[in-house]
Amino acid sequence: MATKDVLSEGELDALMDSVSGGDVPLEDIGDGRSCQPFDFSTREQALLAQMPALRTINEKHSQALEGGLYSLFKMTSEVAVADIKLRKISEVLAAIPEPSAINVVKIKPFNGSTLVVLPGELLSFFVDQYFGGAPGSNTAMAARENLTPTEKRISDVLLDKFMSTLVEAWKEKIVLSCELEAFEVNPEFLPPLPLGEMAMQFQFEIRVLEWKGAIDWVVPYSALEPLRGKLGDPAKKPSPRQSDKSWENYFRNELLGVDIEVSGLFASRQASLGDVLAFQMGSIVPLKPPSDVAVCIDGQPFSSGEYGVANGHKAIRIKEVFSSDSQP
């Protein structure tokens, strides 16, 4: 398109004067970068907002966990749910303190495995309370690499209580079944995990007087995404799809012009492997004249017909069109 078709010479002169005089801000056009950063977690954050039931379920779970801790240790505690964090699995593993009881738990019908992390400091505190320590006392934990046998036992008890209260809290939405797959103290020795995958971190903060700790439940995002329909807001019903007749007619017309391969299977016969190995240039394979010929569309049987000649060309007269139930 020529310049004169867009702006006249007078308009161009006025535009150049505005630019040189600073009336037209050029810095708003762009910052000079050809690439802009993109947050790949945006989609996950948007879909996470479509599962509001998670907040209600977590609140029920925290209340049930409070009662469970009291039944185990006969002490009053407060369990609060932190905001759900969406992080890469690699980031979650890097933040796990050592030693910790890292439980790999398979939960059906979730896809993949989840992690239940009980920090060593939390286990040490409950061991101290179990054996008569002062409620809420802050137990210092010496640097070490492993859990004690007693801490491991307390870990098993806490995990059982955590999973039983989890199943109870979720049962109104989804019936869960849990199975422990693996246990590790060091995250480096865990079974292979998709480190780059996004995961939801559910943190249950436990407070006893001045002491506080947390239990983390880590769920791969892909494990919950297929279930978001059950975790959505029941008050919000999806609006019915509006059919676009213009697009529908367009696709129908375009589909009629798609080329497909039509072939006919005129004859076939069984031959032994020995006969096939004996084939060579000039070998003759006797075939019976065809009676009915199978007509195939892109290799799939479509109809049967009678072989013959029409207008000087070999042809097939269709006798029967197969239905989906009558295909051979």
N, C-alpha and C positions, 0 to 999 in steps of 0.2 A: 504494500500500500504506500503511495507517495505521501511525502510530508504535507503537501498542500491539501490533501484530503482530510488531514487531522487538524492542523493549526495553520492559521494565516501567518504571514511574516510579522504583522503587528502583534499578534498574540505571542509568537515566539520571543520577540524583543521584550515584551512585558514580563514574560516568564523568566527570562535571563536576568532582567533587572531585579526581580523579586528575589532570585537566588543569591545574586551578588550582594544585595542589600540586607540579607539575613531574614527576609520576611517568610521564606520557606525553610523550615527546619529540616536539615538533611540527616541529623543524627537519629531521627526516628525511623529512617528507612531500614536500618539494620545495624548490627554491631560488627559487621565485617566478617562474621564467621559463616562458613558454608554449612557447618554441622551444628545441630542443637542437641543438648543432652536429653535423653529420654529415660524416664523411670519405668523399667520393665515390671515393677510391682504394682503399677497403676491398675492394671486389669484385675489382679488379685485383690487389691484393696476395694475395688468397686464390687466385685462378687462377694467379698466378705460382708459388705453392707447388706447383701441380699439374704443373709442368714442371721436375722435378729434373734432367733430362738436360742442361739448360742449363749447370749448373755443371761437369759432366764435359766437355762440349764446349768450354767456355771454357778449362779447364785444358789440354786437348789443343792448343787454338789458341795459348795462350801459349807452350807448349813448342816448337811448330812455328815460332812467330815468333822465338823466341830463336835457333834454328838459321838462320832466314832472315836475321836481322840480321848474324849472324856471316859468312854467305856473301857478304853485300853489302859489309860494312865491315871484315871481318877483325878484329873485336874482340869480346871476351866481354861479354855483358850479361845481366841478369836481368829477366825479364818476369813480372810477377805480375798476377793478375786481382783487381780490387777487387770488392766486393759490388755486385750489380746494383741500380741506382737506378731508381726509377719516378718520373718527373718530367713536368711539362707541357713540350711542345715549346717553348713560349715561354720557359720558364725555362732550358732547355738553350741556346737561341740567345743569350739574354742573358748567359750565362756564358762564351761563346766569346771568347777573347782575340783582339785584332787586332794584326797580321794573322795569319790562319790559313789553311791550305789546307782548304777545306770542300768535300768531294766528295759530290755527290748520286748515289747508286748504286742502280740498280734491280736487285733480287735476286729471281729467280724460284725457287720459287713464292710468295714473300711478296707480300702485298697492299700496294701503295704503295711509296714510296721510302725508302731509309735514308740516313744521313749518316755519313761517315767524316771525322773532324776531326783534322788534324795541325797543332798549334800552331806558329807561326812560330819560337818559341824552340827547339822540338825540331828543326825543319828546319835552323836555323842551327847547332845543335850537330853534326848529322850532316854538314853541309857542312864544318865545321871539321875533323871527324875524317877525312873523305874526303880532305882536302888536307893531312893530316899533323899535325893538332893533337894535343896530349898527351891520351891516353885519360883520360876522366873530368874534363877541365878544364871549369870553369864559365864558359861563354861569355856575357858580358853582351850583351844585345840592345838596340840603340838604338831609341827610339820612332820608328815609321814606319807607313805605311799599306799598303804593298805588299810582296810577296815579291820577292826578286831572281830573275833567270832561273835561276841555279844552284839556288836553293831550290825553285823550281817543278819543275825537273828531278828533284831529290831527292824531292820530293813524289810525282811520278809513279812513281818507282821503289819508294818505300815503299808506295804504294797498291797497286801490282801485287803486291808481296810479301804485304801484309796480306790481300788478297782471295784469293790462291792458297792461303795457309795456312788461311784461313777455309773455303774449299771443301773442303780436305782434312780439316779437323777435323769438318765436318758430314756428310761423305758416308755415314757409317754410319747416320745417322738420316734425313737428307734430302739429296737431290742438288740442289745450288745452281748457278745460273749468274748471273754478275754482268755488269752493263753500266753504264759511267759515263754519266750523263745530263747533268750540269752541274758546273761548278767555279766557286767564288767565293772571294774573300778576305775580303769583308765580309758578315756574315750578313744585313744589310739588303737585299742585292741577290739573295738566293736566290729561286728560284721560289716561288710561293705555297704555304704549308704550313698544315695545320690546327693553329694555334697552341694551341688549347685542348685538343687531344688528348693523352692520356697516351702516353709513350714510355719504352722501356727503354734505359738508358744503360749500355753495357758499356765499362768503362774498363780498358785494359791499361797498367799502370805499368811503365815501362822505367827501369832503374837501371844506370849504368855508373860504378863506383867511387862517388865522391861526388855525381855528377850524376844527376838523375832528371827524367823527363818522362812524358808519357802520350799514348796514342792513344785517342780516343773513337769508339765505334761506337754510333750512335743508331738504334733500331728502333721505329717506332710499335707500340704494344701491339696494335692491331687487325691488324697484319701477321702476328703470331705466334699470336694467339689461335685461329684456325682450325686450327693445326697442333699444338695442345697434346696431342692424342691420341698423336702420334708422339714427343712430348717428355716423356711421363709415365713413371711407374715401371712397367716391364713386370711386376714381381712382384705389383703390385696389380691384380687383375682386377676389373672392375666386378661387383658383386653382381647376380644376376638380379632383374629386376623382379617384385615380388609383385603379382599381379592382385587387385584389390578387386572382388569380384563384386557387392557391394551397390551400389557406384557405377556399375558397368557396367550393371546392371539398371535403375538409376534413369535413366541417360541414354537407354537403349533405350526405356524407357516414355515419357520426355518427348519424345523425337524423334518418336514416333508421333503426338503431338498438334500438331506444327509445321504451320502453314498454308502451302501452296504453291499457285502458280497453274497451273491446267490449262487449256490453250487448244487450239483446233483450227483448222488452216489448211484452210478449205473450198475455196477457189479462188484462183487467181492468173493473171496474164497479163502478157506483155511489152507495153510501150507505148513509142513513140518520145518523145524529149524534146519534139518539136513537138506531139504529141498531148497531153502533160501540160500544156504551156503553154497549150493551147487549152481546158483544162477550166474550166468556170464553173458557177455555180449552175444546176442542172437538167440538166447533162451526164449522159449515160448511158454506162456502161462495160459492154459485153457480156461475160459470163462463162459458160463452159461448166459444166453441172451436174457436181458432183464425183463421182468414182468412189471412189477411196480418199482418206481424209482423214488428214493427219498430226496426231497428238496430241503436244503439246509440254508439257513440265514446266519452268516458269520460263524459257520461250523455247528450251529444248533439245529436239530431237526424241526422243520416247520410244517411240512405237508408231504403227502405222497401223491404220485401221479403216474401217468402212462407215457412211456417213451414213444416218440414218433417224429414225423416231419411236418413242418408247417411253413408254407411260402418258401420252400426250398431250403429251409434251415432245420437242423436238428432241434427238437423242442420237447417239452414235457407238458402234458395236459393235466392240470391239478384235479385230483379226484376227491381228496380229503385234506382239510386243514386241521392239524393237531390242536387240541386244547391242552392246557397245562397238565391235566390229569391223564390225557391219552397219549402223551409223548412216549415213544419206545425207549 
